[in-house]
Amino acid sequence: MVKFDVLIVGGGPAGLSAALLLGRACRKVVIVDAGNPRNMRSHGVHGFLTREGLRPVELLAMARDQLTPYDVECRDGTVMQIERIEDSFRAVLLDGSQIECRKVLLATGVVDLLPEIEGIEEMYGLTVHHCPYCDGWEHHDGRIAVYGAGAHGGGLAIAMKTWSRDVVMCSDGPSHLSGKLRQRLKRNGIDVYEKKIERLVGMLGKLERIVFEDGTSLPRTALFFSTGNVQRSKLPESIGCKLTPKGAVRAGRDQRSSCPGIFVAGDAAEDTQYVMVAAAEGAKAAMQINSELISEDQA
C-alpha cells in the first residue's frame, strides 16, 4: 500500500487549495472526492477575486488542472471510515480500497436543508438561494422573500434590506418572533406572512409568485432561505472530532481539529461559509500540516 503524506477528503475549494500548497511543498497527497459540491446548482461563483461569475464546475476543473505538476493524486470516491494505526491513518473507501497516510484534512463541506416546498428544486440556484453574499446582488432591487422563522429568519429578512427595499418574511406557519424582533421588522417595512405555503410558481427556474394554502399568492422574484445545514459526511463525528452546538467541526486558527493529526477546512469548519474563505482555510491547514510533517521528519 502506497503511503501518502496527506489524505484530503473533499475536492472543493478548501481541499484543492490545500493540495496545491502541499504539492508545492513536495508532499505526496491524495484527494478523494465524491463529486457533489454544495454549490453545484449555483449559476456562478461570486466574491472570489479574479474568478467572479465563473461556474463552480469550471473553477474546480481549473484548480485540478493546476495540480498536475505536483505529486497530487485525485480520486473519485467516498471515504467511509478513517482509523488511526500507530503513527498514521488508514482510510477505507466505498469501493473497498484503502489509503494509508500520515495526516488527514477533512474538507467534506455541508448540505443545505432545502425547505420542503413544491417547485423549489427547479428554482434552487437560480432564484432560490441560501447566501445573500453569494447571490444577493443578482436580485438587487427585486421583490425578495425570506423563508424562515424566529431569530434566524427575522435576522436574514432585515439583512436583505441591503439588497432591496421590497423584502417580506414568510415563516410557513407560526413565525416564533420575539416582540422586539417583530417591531424591528415593522420599522424596516418588512411584512411577515405566517400562512402555510403550498408551492412556488415560475417558469424556467425563475420565481414569479408564492402560493399559500388559502389560495392567495404573493408576487416575488427571489427567495432566500434560513433553514440551516448539516455536515455532509459522518467522518468528523465518527473519528471523534468535537462539534459546535450548531454541528460544525471545532477547529483552531491553524485548522487543527480536536483529534491529533486530523485537520478541517471549508464549510465543515466553524468559520464563515464562503468560497474564498474555504480556499484560505485550505491554505492555512496545508501550512500547519506541512509544519507538523517537518517536525516529525526532523525528529
KOLSELO-789194 format. One record per residue (C-alpha): residue in three letters; residue number from 1; x, y, z. Coordinates in Angstrom, 3 decimals, decimal comma, m for minus. Layout:
# residues N
<kedo residu="ALA" num="NUM" u="X" v="Y" w="Z"/>
...
END
This chain:
# residues 299
<kedo residu="MET" num="1" u="0,000" v="0,000" w="0,000"/>
<kedo residu="VAL" num="2" u="1,377" v="3,392" w="m1,025"/>
<kedo residu="LYS" num="3" u="1,646" v="5,688" w="1,946"/>
<kedo residu="PHE" num="4" u="0,754" v="9,325" w="1,384"/>
<kedo residu="ASP" num="5" u="1,830" v="12,301" w="3,433"/>
<kedo residu="VAL" num="6" u="m1,685" v="13,696" w="3,407"/>
<kedo residu="LEU" num="7" u="m5,167" v="12,451" w="2,596"/>
<kedo residu="ILE" num="8" u="m7,607" v="15,229" w="1,719"/>
<kedo residu="VAL" num="9" u="m11,259" v="14,217" w="1,918"/>
<kedo residu="GLY" num="10" u="m13,235" v="16,556" w="m0,323"/>
<kedo residu="GLY" num="11" u="m12,200" v="18,217" w="m3,577"/>
<kedo residu="GLY" num="12" u="m13,845" v="21,620" w="m3,225"/>
<kedo residu="PRO" num="13" u="m12,054" v="24,974" w="m2,892"/>
<kedo residu="ALA" num="14" u="m10,715" v="24,134" w="0,588"/>
<kedo residu="GLY" num="15" u="m9,345" v="20,725" w="m0,356"/>
<kedo residu="LEU" num="16" u="m7,876" v="21,830" w="m3,689"/>
<kedo residu="SER" num="17" u="m6,261" v="24,913" w="m2,157"/>
<kedo residu="ALA" num="18" u="m4,601" v="22,742" w="0,492"/>
<kedo residu="ALA" num="19" u="m3,459" v="20,243" w="m2,141"/>
<kedo residu="LEU" num="20" u="m1,835" v="23,000" w="m4,196"/>
<kedo residu="LEU" num="21" u="0,220" v="24,305" w="m1,280"/>
<kedo residu="LEU" num="22" u="1,150" v="20,819" w="m0,054"/>
<kedo residu="GLY" num="23" u="2,131" v="19,772" w="m3,575"/>
<kedo residu="ARG" num="24" u="4,383" v="22,793" w="m3,822"/>
<kedo residu="ALA" num="25" u="5,916" v="21,711" w="m0,503"/>
<kedo residu="CYS" num="26" u="6,962" v="18,446" w="m2,188"/>
<kedo residu="ARG" num="27" u="4,413" v="16,386" w="m0,257"/>
<kedo residu="LYS" num="28" u="2,726" v="13,275" w="m1,620"/>
<kedo residu="VAL" num="29" u="m1,004" v="13,999" w="m1,496"/>
<kedo residu="VAL" num="30" u="m4,196" v="12,181" w="m2,438"/>
<kedo residu="ILE" num="31" u="m7,604" v="13,853" w="m2,759"/>
<kedo residu="VAL" num="32" u="m10,737" v="11,718" w="m2,566"/>
<kedo residu="ASP" num="33" u="m13,866" v="13,481" w="m3,748"/>
<kedo residu="ALA" num="34" u="m17,442" v="12,233" w="m4,203"/>
<kedo residu="GLY" num="35" u="m18,204" v="14,874" w="m6,848"/>
<kedo residu="ASN" num="36" u="m21,216" v="16,530" w="m5,234"/>
<kedo residu="PRO" num="37" u="m20,211" v="20,091" w="m4,257"/>
<kedo residu="ARG" num="38" u="m22,523" v="22,293" w="m2,208"/>
<kedo residu="ASN" num="39" u="m22,676" v="24,999" w="m4,879"/>
<kedo residu="MET" num="40" u="m23,239" v="22,609" w="m7,799"/>
<kedo residu="ARG" num="41" u="m26,614" v="24,232" w="m8,522"/>
<kedo residu="SER" num="42" u="m25,251" v="27,776" w="m8,424"/>
<kedo residu="HIS" num="43" u="m25,007" v="29,727" w="m11,686"/>
<kedo residu="GLY" num="44" u="m21,638" v="31,194" w="m10,695"/>
<kedo residu="VAL" num="45" u="m19,035" v="31,767" w="m8,002"/>
<kedo residu="HIS" num="46" u="m19,144" v="35,290" w="m6,571"/>
<kedo residu="GLY" num="47" u="m16,826" v="37,339" w="m4,375"/>
<kedo residu="PHE" num="48" u="m13,769" v="35,328" w="m5,468"/>
<kedo residu="LEU" num="49" u="m11,043" v="37,631" w="m6,771"/>
<kedo residu="THR" num="50" u="m10,241" v="37,087" w="m10,479"/>
<kedo residu="ARG" num="51" u="m12,929" v="34,384" w="m10,796"/>
<kedo residu="GLU" num="52" u="m16,116" v="36,436" w="m10,423"/>
<kedo residu="GLY" num="53" u="m19,088" v="34,710" w="m12,082"/>
<kedo residu="LEU" num="54" u="m17,198" v="31,567" w="m13,087"/>
<kedo residu="ARG" num="55" u="m19,320" v="28,417" w="m12,944"/>
<kedo residu="PRO" num="56" u="m18,406" v="26,278" w="m9,921"/>
<kedo residu="VAL" num="57" u="m17,552" v="23,224" w="m12,045"/>
<kedo residu="GLU" num="58" u="m15,189" v="25,353" w="m14,140"/>
<kedo residu="LEU" num="59" u="m13,441" v="26,685" w="m11,032"/>
<kedo residu="LEU" num="60" u="m12,867" v="23,147" w="m9,735"/>
<kedo residu="ALA" num="61" u="m11,660" v="21,935" w="m13,146"/>
<kedo residu="MET" num="62" u="m9,143" v="24,786" w="m13,362"/>
<kedo residu="ALA" num="63" u="m7,912" v="24,053" w="m9,845"/>
<kedo residu="ARG" num="64" u="m7,438" v="20,349" w="m10,583"/>
<kedo residu="ASP" num="65" u="m5,591" v="21,137" w="m13,790"/>
<kedo residu="GLN" num="66" u="m3,158" v="23,367" w="m11,882"/>
<kedo residu="LEU" num="67" u="m2,256" v="20,445" w="m9,596"/>
<kedo residu="THR" num="68" u="m0,755" v="18,373" w="m12,430"/>
<kedo residu="PRO" num="69" u="2,906" v="19,467" w="m11,946"/>
<kedo residu="TYR" num="70" u="2,863" v="18,195" w="m8,366"/>
<kedo residu="ASP" num="71" u="2,719" v="14,842" w="m6,615"/>
<kedo residu="VAL" num="72" u="m1,035" v="15,112" w="m6,069"/>
<kedo residu="GLU" num="73" u="m3,418" v="12,314" w="m6,999"/>
<kedo residu="CYS" num="74" u="m7,148" v="12,956" w="m7,423"/>
<kedo residu="ARG" num="75" u="m9,501" v="10,024" w="m6,929"/>
<kedo residu="ASP" num="76" u="m13,241" v="9,884" w="m7,425"/>
<kedo residu="GLY" num="77" u="m14,834" v="8,113" w="m4,493"/>
<kedo residu="THR" num="78" u="m16,201" v="8,284" w="m0,968"/>
<kedo residu="VAL" num="79" u="m14,222" v="7,754" w="2,228"/>
<kedo residu="MET" num="80" u="m16,347" v="5,643" w="4,556"/>
<kedo residu="GLN" num="81" u="m14,017" v="5,150" w="7,515"/>
<kedo residu="ILE" num="82" u="m10,770" v="6,516" w="8,925"/>
<kedo residu="GLU" num="83" u="m8,882" v="4,767" w="11,714"/>
<kedo residu="ARG" num="84" u="m5,622" v="5,510" w="13,462"/>
<kedo residu="ILE" num="85" u="m2,851" v="2,928" w="13,085"/>
<kedo residu="GLU" num="86" u="0,168" v="3,715" w="15,272"/>
<kedo residu="ASP" num="87" u="1,611" v="6,989" w="13,928"/>
<kedo residu="SER" num="88" u="m0,570" v="7,209" w="10,806"/>
<kedo residu="PHE" num="89" u="m4,110" v="6,669" w="9,499"/>
<kedo residu="ARG" num="90" u="m5,888" v="4,174" w="7,286"/>
<kedo residu="ALA" num="91" u="m8,908" v="5,211" w="5,236"/>
<kedo residu="VAL" num="92" u="m11,395" v="2,777" w="3,710"/>
<kedo residu="LEU" num="93" u="m13,295" v="3,855" w="0,605"/>
<kedo residu="LEU" num="94" u="m16,749" v="2,828" w="m0,554"/>
<kedo residu="ASP" num="95" u="m15,241" v="0,548" w="m3,221"/>
<kedo residu="GLY" num="96" u="m13,216" v="m1,294" w="m0,559"/>
<kedo residu="SER" num="97" u="m9,864" v="0,227" w="m1,450"/>
<kedo residu="GLN" num="98" u="m7,659" v="1,595" w="1,315"/>
<kedo residu="ILE" num="99" u="m5,336" v="4,557" w="1,725"/>
<kedo residu="GLU" num="100" u="m2,632" v="4,972" w="4,346"/>
<kedo residu="CYS" num="101" u="m1,484" v="8,474" w="5,243"/>
<kedo residu="ARG" num="102" u="0,300" v="10,478" w="7,904"/>
<kedo residu="LYS" num="103" u="m2,176" v="13,365" w="8,158"/>
<kedo residu="VAL" num="104" u="m5,828" v="13,886" w="7,210"/>
<kedo residu="LEU" num="105" u="m7,582" v="17,047" w="6,089"/>
<kedo residu="LEU" num="106" u="m11,376" v="16,939" w="6,225"/>
<kedo residu="ALA" num="107" u="m12,807" v="19,305" w="3,624"/>
<kedo residu="THR" num="108" u="m16,105" v="17,489" w="3,403"/>
<kedo residu="GLY" num="109" u="m18,422" v="20,507" w="3,464"/>
<kedo residu="VAL" num="110" u="m22,079" v="20,696" w="4,413"/>
<kedo residu="VAL" num="111" u="m25,511" v="20,100" w="2,884"/>
<kedo residu="ASP" num="112" u="m28,118" v="22,862" w="2,972"/>
<kedo residu="LEU" num="113" u="m31,514" v="21,931" w="4,382"/>
<kedo residu="LEU" num="114" u="m33,712" v="22,943" w="1,465"/>
<kedo residu="PRO" num="115" u="m37,263" v="23,885" w="2,501"/>
<kedo residu="GLU" num="116" u="m39,831" v="21,239" w="1,561"/>
<kedo residu="ILE" num="117" u="m41,914" v="23,316" w="m0,831"/>
<kedo residu="GLU" num="118" u="m43,332" v="22,188" w="m4,148"/>
<kedo residu="GLY" num="119" u="m41,473" v="23,798" w="m7,052"/>
<kedo residu="ILE" num="120" u="m38,355" v="24,785" w="m5,104"/>
<kedo residu="GLU" num="121" u="m35,995" v="22,224" w="m6,655"/>
<kedo residu="GLU" num="122" u="m36,113" v="23,674" w="m10,177"/>
<kedo residu="MET" num="123" u="m35,501" v="27,193" w="m8,827"/>
<kedo residu="TYR" num="124" u="m32,688" v="26,392" w="m6,396"/>
<kedo residu="GLY" num="125" u="m29,502" v="28,099" w="m7,562"/>
<kedo residu="LEU" num="126" u="m31,334" v="30,408" w="m9,979"/>
<kedo residu="THR" num="127" u="m33,847" v="32,411" w="m7,956"/>
<kedo residu="VAL" num="128" u="m33,835" v="30,480" w="m4,664"/>
<kedo residu="HIS" num="129" u="m30,656" v="30,814" w="m2,582"/>
<kedo residu="HIS" num="130" u="m29,239" v="30,395" w="0,921"/>
<kedo residu="CYS" num="131" u="m26,483" v="33,043" w="0,855"/>
<kedo residu="PRO" num="132" u="m27,130" v="36,740" w="0,133"/>
<kedo residu="TYR" num="133" u="m23,404" v="37,467" w="m0,159"/>
<kedo residu="CYS" num="134" u="m23,163" v="34,855" w="m2,904"/>
<kedo residu="ASP" num="135" u="m26,323" v="35,704" w="m4,823"/>
<kedo residu="GLY" num="136" u="m27,929" v="38,837" w="m3,390"/>
<kedo residu="TRP" num="137" u="m26,545" v="41,249" w="m5,978"/>
<kedo residu="GLU" num="138" u="m28,199" v="39,344" w="m8,824"/>
<kedo residu="HIS" num="139" u="m31,564" v="40,204" w="m7,237"/>
<kedo residu="HIS" num="140" u="m30,894" v="43,723" w="m6,014"/>
<kedo residu="ASP" num="141" u="m33,963" v="45,953" w="m6,129"/>
<kedo residu="GLY" num="142" u="m36,099" v="42,860" w="m6,777"/>
<kedo residu="ARG" num="143" u="m39,117" v="41,581" w="m4,873"/>
<kedo residu="ILE" num="144" u="m37,432" v="39,359" w="m2,314"/>
<kedo residu="ALA" num="145" u="m38,968" v="36,854" w="0,081"/>
<kedo residu="VAL" num="146" u="m37,117" v="35,373" w="3,042"/>
<kedo residu="TYR" num="147" u="m38,147" v="31,889" w="4,152"/>
<kedo residu="GLY" num="148" u="m37,544" v="31,182" w="7,807"/>
<kedo residu="ALA" num="149" u="m38,742" v="31,681" w="11,340"/>
<kedo residu="GLY" num="150" u="m37,530" v="33,010" w="14,658"/>
<kedo residu="ALA" num="151" u="m34,313" v="34,970" w="15,071"/>
<kedo residu="HIS" num="152" u="m32,614" v="33,419" w="12,032"/>
<kedo residu="GLY" num="153" u="m35,484" v="34,170" w="9,661"/>
<kedo residu="GLY" num="154" u="m36,042" v="37,656" w="11,032"/>
<kedo residu="GLY" num="155" u="m32,349" v="38,458" w="11,004"/>
<kedo residu="LEU" num="156" u="m31,968" v="37,376" w="7,390"/>
<kedo residu="ALA" num="157" u="m35,005" v="39,422" w="6,374"/>
<kedo residu="ILE" num="158" u="m33,522" v="42,568" w="7,918"/>
<kedo residu="ALA" num="159" u="m30,148" v="41,853" w="6,291"/>
<kedo residu="MET" num="160" u="m31,780" v="41,523" w="2,864"/>
<kedo residu="LYS" num="161" u="m32,801" v="45,179" w="3,034"/>
<kedo residu="THR" num="162" u="m29,204" v="45,830" w="1,992"/>
<kedo residu="TRP" num="163" u="m30,083" v="44,476" w="m1,437"/>
<kedo residu="SER" num="164" u="m33,697" v="45,556" w="m1,875"/>
<kedo residu="ARG" num="165" u="m36,317" v="47,849" w="m0,370"/>
<kedo residu="ASP" num="166" u="m39,024" v="45,260" w="m1,115"/>
<kedo residu="VAL" num="167" u="m38,487" v="42,413" w="1,360"/>
<kedo residu="VAL" num="168" u="m41,047" v="40,188" w="3,081"/>
<kedo residu="MET" num="169" u="m40,670" v="37,312" w="5,508"/>
<kedo residu="CYS" num="170" u="m42,546" v="34,032" w="5,007"/>
<kedo residu="SER" num="171" u="m42,449" v="31,741" w="8,023"/>
<kedo residu="ASP" num="172" u="m44,649" v="28,967" w="6,531"/>
<kedo residu="GLY" num="173" u="m46,606" v="28,795" w="9,784"/>
<kedo residu="PRO" num="174" u="m46,044" v="30,447" w="13,183"/>
<kedo residu="SER" num="175" u="m43,138" v="32,905" w="12,923"/>
<kedo residu="HIS" num="176" u="m41,885" v="32,424" w="16,500"/>
<kedo residu="LEU" num="177" u="m40,682" v="36,031" w="16,510"/>
<kedo residu="SER" num="178" u="m39,970" v="37,862" w="19,710"/>
<kedo residu="GLY" num="179" u="m41,883" v="41,088" w="20,255"/>
<kedo residu="LYS" num="180" u="m38,689" v="43,092" w="19,895"/>
<kedo residu="LEU" num="181" u="m37,729" v="41,473" w="16,593"/>
<kedo residu="ARG" num="182" u="m41,247" v="41,838" w="15,241"/>
<kedo residu="GLN" num="183" u="m41,028" v="45,563" w="15,951"/>
<kedo residu="ARG" num="184" u="m37,671" v="45,780" w="14,159"/>
<kedo residu="LEU" num="185" u="m39,172" v="44,121" w="11,108"/>
<kedo residu="LYS" num="186" u="m42,083" v="46,537" w="11,167"/>
<kedo residu="ARG" num="187" u="m39,773" v="49,561" w="11,470"/>
<kedo residu="ASN" num="188" u="m37,857" v="48,291" w="8,443"/>
<kedo residu="GLY" num="189" u="m41,026" v="47,903" w="6,384"/>
<kedo residu="ILE" num="190" u="m40,886" v="44,096" w="6,308"/>
<kedo residu="ASP" num="191" u="m44,264" v="42,362" w="6,310"/>
<kedo residu="VAL" num="192" u="m44,472" v="38,940" w="7,933"/>
<kedo residu="TYR" num="193" u="m46,597" v="36,214" w="6,304"/>
<kedo residu="GLU" num="194" u="m47,343" v="33,336" w="8,661"/>
<kedo residu="LYS" num="195" u="m49,634" v="31,481" w="6,252"/>
<kedo residu="LYS" num="196" u="m48,651" v="27,979" w="5,155"/>
<kedo residu="ILE" num="197" u="m47,010" v="27,863" w="1,731"/>
<kedo residu="GLU" num="198" u="m48,413" v="25,473" w="m0,869"/>
<kedo residu="ARG" num="199" u="m45,952" v="25,929" w="m3,732"/>
<kedo residu="LEU" num="200" u="m43,625" v="28,209" w="m5,683"/>
<kedo residu="VAL" num="201" u="m44,692" v="29,154" w="m9,196"/>
<kedo residu="GLY" num="202" u="m42,472" v="30,286" w="m12,066"/>
<kedo residu="MET" num="203" u="m41,007" v="29,418" w="m15,452"/>
<kedo residu="LEU" num="204" u="m37,566" v="28,013" w="m16,308"/>
<kedo residu="GLY" num="205" u="m36,327" v="28,309" w="m12,738"/>
<kedo residu="LYS" num="206" u="m37,425" v="31,923" w="m12,346"/>
<kedo residu="LEU" num="207" u="m39,676" v="32,527" w="m9,355"/>
<kedo residu="GLU" num="208" u="m42,839" v="34,518" w="m10,126"/>
<kedo residu="ARG" num="209" u="m45,003" v="34,084" w="m7,053"/>
<kedo residu="ILE" num="210" u="m45,508" v="32,238" w="m3,779"/>
<kedo residu="VAL" num="211" u="m48,860" v="30,460" w="m3,484"/>
<kedo residu="PHE" num="212" u="m50,294" v="29,931" w="0,010"/>
<kedo residu="GLU" num="213" u="m52,598" v="27,140" w="1,122"/>
<kedo residu="ASP" num="214" u="m55,530" v="29,560" w="1,477"/>
<kedo residu="GLY" num="215" u="m55,361" v="30,239" w="m2,281"/>
<kedo residu="THR" num="216" u="m53,805" v="33,686" w="m2,074"/>
<kedo residu="SER" num="217" u="m50,445" v="34,405" w="m3,688"/>
<kedo residu="LEU" num="218" u="m47,589" v="36,869" w="m3,375"/>
<kedo residu="PRO" num="219" u="m45,569" v="38,092" w="m6,393"/>
<kedo residu="ARG" num="220" u="m41,828" v="37,581" w="m5,763"/>
<kedo residu="THR" num="221" u="m38,740" v="37,371" w="m7,955"/>
<kedo residu="ALA" num="222" u="m36,345" v="35,691" w="m5,489"/>
<kedo residu="LEU" num="223" u="m36,408" v="33,709" w="m2,267"/>
<kedo residu="PHE" num="224" u="m33,610" v="33,388" w="0,291"/>
<kedo residu="PHE" num="225" u="m33,999" v="30,751" w="2,976"/>
<kedo residu="SER" num="226" u="m32,705" v="30,375" w="6,502"/>
<kedo residu="THR" num="227" u="m33,139" v="26,714" w="7,449"/>
<kedo residu="GLY" num="228" u="m29,555" v="25,777" w="8,307"/>
<kedo residu="ASN" num="229" u="m27,284" v="22,987" w="7,102"/>
<kedo residu="VAL" num="230" u="m25,737" v="19,733" w="8,292"/>
<kedo residu="GLN" num="231" u="m22,381" v="18,006" w="7,881"/>
<kedo residu="ARG" num="232" u="m22,175" v="16,279" w="4,507"/>
<kedo residu="SER" num="233" u="m20,062" v="13,472" w="5,924"/>
<kedo residu="LYS" num="234" u="m20,283" v="11,490" w="9,149"/>
<kedo residu="LEU" num="235" u="m16,496" v="11,149" w="9,235"/>
<kedo residu="PRO" num="236" u="m15,779" v="14,043" w="11,638"/>
<kedo residu="GLU" num="237" u="m18,123" v="12,631" w="14,261"/>
<kedo residu="SER" num="238" u="m17,081" v="9,005" w="13,744"/>
<kedo residu="ILE" num="239" u="m13,404" v="9,917" w="14,124"/>
<kedo residu="GLY" num="240" u="m14,196" v="11,722" w="17,371"/>
<kedo residu="CYS" num="241" u="m13,846" v="15,361" w="16,326"/>
<kedo residu="LYS" num="242" u="m15,604" v="17,780" w="18,653"/>
<kedo residu="LEU" num="243" u="m18,514" v="19,652" w="17,129"/>
<kedo residu="THR" num="244" u="m20,043" v="23,020" w="17,966"/>
<kedo residu="PRO" num="245" u="m23,662" v="23,224" w="19,164"/>
<kedo residu="LYS" num="246" u="m24,594" v="24,087" w="15,567"/>
<kedo residu="GLY" num="247" u="m22,881" v="20,955" w="14,229"/>
<kedo residu="ALA" num="248" u="m19,713" v="22,468" w="12,753"/>
<kedo residu="VAL" num="249" u="m16,344" v="20,846" w="13,411"/>
<kedo residu="ARG" num="250" u="m14,381" v="22,721" w="16,070"/>
<kedo residu="ALA" num="251" u="m11,036" v="23,944" w="14,764"/>
<kedo residu="GLY" num="252" u="m8,358" v="26,316" w="15,973"/>
<kedo residu="ARG" num="253" u="m6,898" v="29,155" w="13,943"/>
<kedo residu="ASP" num="254" u="m4,438" v="26,632" w="12,478"/>
<kedo residu="GLN" num="255" u="m7,363" v="24,420" w="11,338"/>
<kedo residu="ARG" num="256" u="m6,474" v="21,627" w="13,771"/>
<kedo residu="SER" num="257" u="m9,432" v="19,585" w="14,971"/>
<kedo residu="SER" num="258" u="m9,644" v="18,137" w="18,469"/>
<kedo residu="CYS" num="259" u="m8,138" v="14,880" w="17,125"/>
<kedo residu="PRO" num="260" u="m4,324" v="14,942" w="16,676"/>
<kedo residu="GLY" num="261" u="m3,329" v="14,610" w="13,047"/>
<kedo residu="ILE" num="262" u="m6,814" v="15,490" w="11,776"/>
<kedo residu="PHE" num="263" u="m7,413" v="18,940" w="10,282"/>
<kedo residu="VAL" num="264" u="m10,568" v="20,572" w="8,948"/>
<kedo residu="ALA" num="265" u="m11,162" v="23,371" w="6,444"/>
<kedo residu="GLY" num="266" u="m14,011" v="24,882" w="4,479"/>
<kedo residu="ASP" num="267" u="m17,730" v="24,840" w="5,201"/>
<kedo residu="ALA" num="268" u="m17,436" v="21,840" w="7,532"/>
<kedo residu="ALA" num="269" u="m15,455" v="24,014" w="9,957"/>
<kedo residu="GLU" num="270" u="m16,955" v="26,646" w="12,244"/>
<kedo residu="ASP" num="271" u="m15,831" v="29,827" w="10,460"/>
<kedo residu="THR" num="272" u="m17,658" v="31,803" w="7,753"/>
<kedo residu="GLN" num="273" u="m19,054" v="29,595" w="4,996"/>
<kedo residu="TYR" num="274" u="m17,835" v="31,269" w="1,820"/>
<kedo residu="VAL" num="275" u="m15,857" v="30,005" w="m1,172"/>
<kedo residu="MET" num="276" u="m12,928" v="32,377" w="m0,765"/>
<kedo residu="VAL" num="277" u="m12,763" v="31,729" w="2,971"/>
<kedo residu="ALA" num="278" u="m12,761" v="27,984" w="2,308"/>
<kedo residu="ALA" num="279" u="m9,803" v="28,346" w="m0,047"/>
<kedo residu="ALA" num="280" u="m7,956" v="30,427" w="2,550"/>
<kedo residu="GLU" num="281" u="m8,630" v="27,859" w="5,263"/>
<kedo residu="GLY" num="282" u="m7,295" v="25,140" w="2,984"/>
<kedo residu="ALA" num="283" u="m4,055" v="27,080" w="2,590"/>
<kedo residu="LYS" num="284" u="m3,812" v="27,651" w="6,361"/>
<kedo residu="ALA" num="285" u="m4,370" v="23,958" w="7,031"/>
<kedo residu="ALA" num="286" u="m1,740" v="22,989" w="4,464"/>
<kedo residu="MET" num="287" u="0,886" v="25,203" w="6,102"/>
<kedo residu="GLN" num="288" u="0,198" v="23,736" w="9,536"/>
<kedo residu="ILE" num="289" u="0,158" v="20,175" w="8,213"/>
<kedo residu="ASN" num="290" u="3,484" v="20,684" w="6,484"/>
<kedo residu="SER" num="291" u="4,928" v="22,251" w="9,628"/>
<kedo residu="GLU" num="292" u="3,969" v="19,157" w="11,626"/>
<kedo residu="LEU" num="293" u="5,421" v="16,862" w="8,974"/>
<kedo residu="ILE" num="294" u="8,708" v="18,814" w="9,011"/>
<kedo residu="SER" num="295" u="8,935" v="18,441" w="12,787"/>
<kedo residu="GLU" num="296" u="8,266" v="14,713" w="12,568"/>
<kedo residu="ASP" num="297" u="10,753" v="14,225" w="9,747"/>
<kedo residu="GLN" num="298" u="13,495" v="16,059" w="11,646"/>
<kedo residu="ALA" num="299" u="12,749" v="14,147" w="14,832"/>
END
